[in-house]
Amino acid sequence: HQFWTGYFTSRPALKRYVRESGALLRMVQQLAVLGNSKSEADKAAVEKLWEAQAVAQHHDAVAGTAKQHVTFDYARRLATGRAAA
């Protein structure tokens, strides 16, 4: 689409994916603390998801106004981070 369709209606699937990924990140962080994980691999996995979540908080992702190829990149980064976690 070449036009903006509105904050609440544009790209609902990505917005849900970002929200679910944020919940997963919080859960993984809490489990790492409760499990007293000191593994570098565990830290790297959590950081991968954290970085993907941080990128997905960009104003174009949150508003759903990014171009389609950028939206695909946000989703790819989140999928990679989720797989690592």
C-alpha positions, 0 to 999 in steps of 0.5 A, a space after each residue: 500500500 502506498 497510503 497510511 491506513 491508521 495507527 490501530 489498523 495497519 500491520 496488526 500481525 506484526 504488532 501482535 508478533 512484537 507484543 508476543 516477542 516482548 512477553 517471551 523476552 521478559 519470560 526468558 529474562 526472568 527464567 535466566 535470573 531464577 535459574 541463576 544462569 551464567 552461561 555466555 550462550 544463554 546471555 547471547 541468546 537473550 541479547 539476540 532477542 533483546 536486540 530484535 525487540 529493540 529494533 522492532 520498537 522503531 517508530 515506523 514499526 510501532 505505527 505500522 507505517 514502514 515499507 513492506 520490505 522493512 516490515 519483513 526485516 522486522 519480522 525476520 529479526 524477531 523470528 531469529 531472536 525468538 529461535 535463539 531464545 
